[in-house]
Amino acid sequence: MLSRLTARIAFVIAIGLLLVCAILVYSTVLNLVESERLVTHTHQVQELLGDTDYAIASAARARLTYVFSGDDEALDQYQHSVARIPVIVSKLRQGTTDNPPQQKHCDELEILVNDRIQLWEKSVALKRSGQSSPAGQPDMTRQSVQFADEIVSVTHAMRTEETKLLEQRTTALHVHFVFAVFIMAVTFVAAVLLLLWHYRLLRDELHARERAQKIAAAAANAAVEAERKAHASEAAALASQNAARRLNARLLQLRDDERRKFSRELHDSIGQYLAAAKMMLESSSNKPETDPRHAECVNLLDQAIKETRTISHLLHPSGLDEVGFTIAATSYAEGFAQRSGLQLDIRISEPAKRLPREVEIALFRVLQEALTNIHRHSKSACAEVTFEPALENVELKIRDTGVGIPKDILDRFHSSSTSGVGLAGMRERIRELGGKFEVESSNEGTCVCVVVPLTADQAFAADPG
């Protein structure tokens, strides 16, 4: 009778403990969900801060472009960006209604943004006045920079505040999670102990469970072995892929060497023969002025010489070996702009020392491919070429304001690890140099960015041979 009463008491205690633990777990889960919501809210505020900085920077950049170039597209972009700024700031205010310090920052941000927009409007209106060099623009630009510094200070303070909140809320989320796990663990242990005390007859089932665990352990070992084999297969596949990439890089190098050789052959042999034929034809004494075929032959020879030089230059510009990337790229870009009618903003800086030949060739091929794609596909009337050398790396950017690359093509380019033609081939060439090749595109344009590192042991003098 006593043992039956004890068993009943133990069962009641177990049920009561489970109920109490269930209530605690429910409360902890509610706190966990609330903490997760707060963390998500903090991330959303940080994203709004980033959107605010981007919109202000876009408007400022478009305003400067319009003031200096008078481009109507830049004016449209400026007006679009300015219209977005109040909307984003309003969302930012709504997202921080529960935080009085952040509301004060929002007040300061709105005042600074409105003042800066008014200054921009004056600058744009002054540009629209039609004066060739309107006075006051430099002062407005300096004031705009001052406003930018103050805005950055305010947004930095807001980011700092949100970072603190994020740390606090993340800590609270972690504490609630650990507490929930602890409560569930305690509940599990207590329930097992009490139920084992009450149901001693379940030992046989426990033995069966042990046998099942042994079987599961054997299955786990088999799974581990299978995973090991899968990893080995993956390593072999990666090795094969790396070998394919090295082969592709070698093929690109051989192609460059062959182009270089073929370019020189065109220039030194066929080009010279054509020039000699022209001189001999012009020096002939058979009264060429009475024969119209003579002038036609001279014109044809001029066109053949010009085409031969163009093909030779496209295959491998001779200036790239003699004068380096900076001059060769500038000359190529200017010639491309004349031939295609594309308005190019060329900002190519001279490095302190000559770049390695393989780096110059890779950068030049990227420039050729990017400009060709802009002319063929982007429908952009203008583009920007920027080359910035530094001590540790060099950076080349080609940006346009066209329709952008279709999303499916861009996704395939980003996800594909195989080599190919066009930009994919250039990406493999840059990777072989240890650099980064990135393509960003939207309906507002495309930007190709190449960063190639320069190590201390690299030779800066290009190979003239």
Summary of the structure (lengths in Angstrom):
residues: 465
radius of gyration: 35.3
end to end distance: 105.3
largest distance: 140.6
contacts: 1293
relative contact order: 0.06
helix: 76%
strand: 8%
